[in-house]
């Protein structure tokens, strides 16, 4: 199971769930998800401190890139 927090302006997943390890790792060129009790987690708040100040196409491009560059591994 995996949870993706797509809120760029004020990510809430880092507030609700503290991962087992808060170290962001890379698998090749992809960002490895953080994990808590077997649930894979990814949020802009885990890789960037605070919220982003962006609009329209920048947000779309960031989310697309963030989804495609996240290494989820096997999910249920």
C-alpha positions as a Markdown table, in Angstrom:
| # | Residue | x | y | z |
|---|---|---|---|---|
| 1 | Unk | 0.0 | 0.0 | 0.0 |
| 2 | Unk | 1.3 | 3.5 | -0.8 |
| 3 | Unk | 0.1 | 7.0 | 0.0 |
| 4 | Unk | 1.0 | 10.0 | -2.2 |
| 5 | Unk | 0.3 | 13.5 | -0.8 |
| 6 | Unk | -0.2 | 15.7 | -3.8 |
| 7 | Unk | -0.7 | 18.9 | -1.9 |
| 8 | Unk | 2.2 | 21.2 | -2.8 |
| 9 | Unk | 0.9 | 24.3 | -1.0 |
| 10 | Unk | 0.7 | 22.7 | 2.4 |
| 11 | Unk | 1.5 | 19.0 | 2.5 |
| 12 | Unk | -0.2 | 17.3 | 5.5 |
| 13 | Unk | 1.1 | 13.7 | 5.3 |
| 14 | Unk | 4.3 | 14.7 | 7.2 |
| 15 | Unk | 2.2 | 16.1 | 10.0 |
| 16 | Unk | 0.0 | 13.0 | 10.2 |
| 17 | Unk | 2.6 | 10.2 | 9.7 |
| 18 | Unk | 6.1 | 10.1 | 10.9 |
| 19 | Unk | 8.1 | 7.6 | 8.8 |
| 20 | Unk | 10.3 | 5.0 | 10.3 |
| 21 | Unk | 13.3 | 6.9 | 8.9 |
| 22 | Unk | 13.2 | 10.5 | 7.6 |
| 23 | Unk | 16.3 | 10.1 | 5.4 |
| 24 | Unk | 15.4 | 10.6 | 1.7 |
| 25 | Unk | 17.2 | 8.0 | -0.4 |
| 26 | Unk | 17.6 | 7.6 | -4.2 |
| 27 | Unk | 17.4 | 4.4 | -6.3 |
| 28 | Unk | 19.2 | 5.3 | -9.4 |
| 29 | Unk | 17.6 | 8.6 | -10.5 |
| 30 | Unk | 14.3 | 7.9 | -8.6 |
| 31 | Unk | 13.3 | 9.0 | -5.1 |
| 32 | Unk | 12.7 | 6.1 | -2.8 |
| 33 | Unk | 9.5 | 6.3 | -0.8 |
| 34 | Unk | 9.6 | 6.6 | 3.0 |
| 35 | Unk | 7.9 | 3.9 | 5.0 |
| 36 | Unk | 5.8 | 3.5 | 8.1 |
| 37 | Unk | 4.6 | 0.1 | 9.3 |
| 38 | Unk | 4.8 | -1.3 | 5.8 |
| 39 | Unk | 3.0 | 1.6 | 4.1 |
| 40 | Unk | 5.0 | 3.5 | 1.5 |
| 41 | Unk | 4.7 | 7.2 | 1.8 |
| 42 | Unk | 5.6 | 10.1 | -0.5 |
| 43 | Unk | 4.9 | 13.8 | 0.0 |
| 44 | Unk | 6.5 | 17.1 | -1.1 |
| 45 | Unk | 6.8 | 17.8 | 2.6 |
| 46 | Unk | 9.3 | 14.9 | 3.1 |
| 47 | Unk | 11.7 | 16.2 | 0.4 |
| 48 | Unk | 11.2 | 20.0 | 0.8 |
| 49 | Unk | 10.9 | 22.0 | 3.9 |
| 50 | Unk | 7.6 | 23.9 | 4.0 |
| 51 | Unk | 5.3 | 24.6 | 1.2 |
| 52 | Unk | 6.0 | 25.8 | -2.4 |
| 53 | Unk | 5.0 | 29.1 | -4.0 |
| 54 | Unk | 4.1 | 28.1 | -7.5 |
| 55 | Unk | 1.1 | 28.4 | -9.9 |
| 56 | Unk | -0.6 | 26.6 | -12.7 |
| 57 | Unk | 1.7 | 24.8 | -15.2 |
| 58 | Unk | 4.6 | 24.8 | -12.7 |
| 59 | Unk | 2.5 | 22.7 | -10.3 |
| 60 | Unk | 1.4 | 20.4 | -13.0 |
| 61 | Unk | 4.9 | 19.8 | -14.2 |
| 62 | Unk | 6.2 | 19.3 | -10.6 |
| 63 | Unk | 3.5 | 16.7 | -9.8 |
| 64 | Unk | 4.1 | 14.9 | -13.0 |
| 65 | Unk | 7.8 | 14.8 | -12.4 |
| 66 | Unk | 7.3 | 13.9 | -8.7 |
| 67 | Unk | 5.0 | 10.9 | -9.6 |
| 68 | Unk | 7.3 | 9.6 | -12.4 |
| 69 | Unk | 10.5 | 10.0 | -10.3 |
| 70 | Unk | 9.2 | 8.2 | -7.2 |
| 71 | Unk | 10.3 | 4.6 | -6.8 |
| 72 | Unk | 7.4 | 2.7 | -5.3 |
| 73 | Unk | 8.6 | -0.8 | -5.6 |
| 74 | Unk | 5.9 | -3.5 | -5.3 |
| 75 | Unk | 2.6 | -2.3 | -4.0 |
| 76 | Unk | -0.6 | -4.2 | -3.0 |
